[in-house]
Amino acid sequence: MSAPVPGRKRDWTVTSRDSTRECYVYMTLPGATEFVTAGKFLLATDRHGIPTGKFVYGRSYLARENAVPIDPLELKLANRTYATTILKGVFGAVRDASPDHWGRRVIEKYAGKSSECKCARPSSVRKRRA
């Protein structure tokens, strides 16, 4: 590799490893009591800071006769990779299944990653004057 030449545009870019997180998505199918792996969700942030979520159903899940879509509008049963940048890259059905703000705080505290809440006090809650 040669040194950069002043005034010449580089045709390559050095970037740090992108921020990528992935997890498996599980479902309880109608009439069943056991979880099955439905697919895999991947959340990556590109070098511009834009989060993109990707989801793909597992082949064994698609082969099930009783398979149902996680979201019949956004994530229809199909052998393809779905992608979104909406809602910071998290599909609505995945977001709905994840813990809310309070649940995440409880998990973080349990995992030893507790941080103070930097929330403003709601304007509807005011101290009473004596």
NORNORLIN-V627104 format. One line per field, one symbol per residue. ss: DSSP state (H for helix, E for strand, L for the rest). phi: phi as a letter, one per 40 degrees, with the letter a starting at -180 (. if undefined). psi: psi as a letter, one per 20 degrees, with the letter a starting at -180 (. if undefined). A space follows every 50 residues. Layout:
ss=???
phi=???
psi=???
//
This chain:
ss=LLLLLLLLLLLLLLLLLLEEEEEEEEEELLLLLLEEEEEEEEEEELLLLL EEEEEEELHHHHHLLLLLLLELLLELLLLLEEEELHHHHLLHHHHHHLLL HHHHHHHHHHLLLLLLLLLLLLLLLLLLLL
phi=.ccccdgbccbbbcbcdccbbaacbbbbcdgbbbcbccibbbbbbcccgc cbbbbbcccccccccccbccacccbccacabcbabcffgbddcccccccc dccccccccccgbcbccbcccdccbbcccc
psi=prqqppippqjrppqrpqopqqqqpqqoqpjriqqqohapppoqprijjo ppqqqpqqghghiphjpqqhoighmqoqmrpqqqiqlkjoqghgghirqa gghhggggghikkpqqpkqqpqhioqqpp.
//
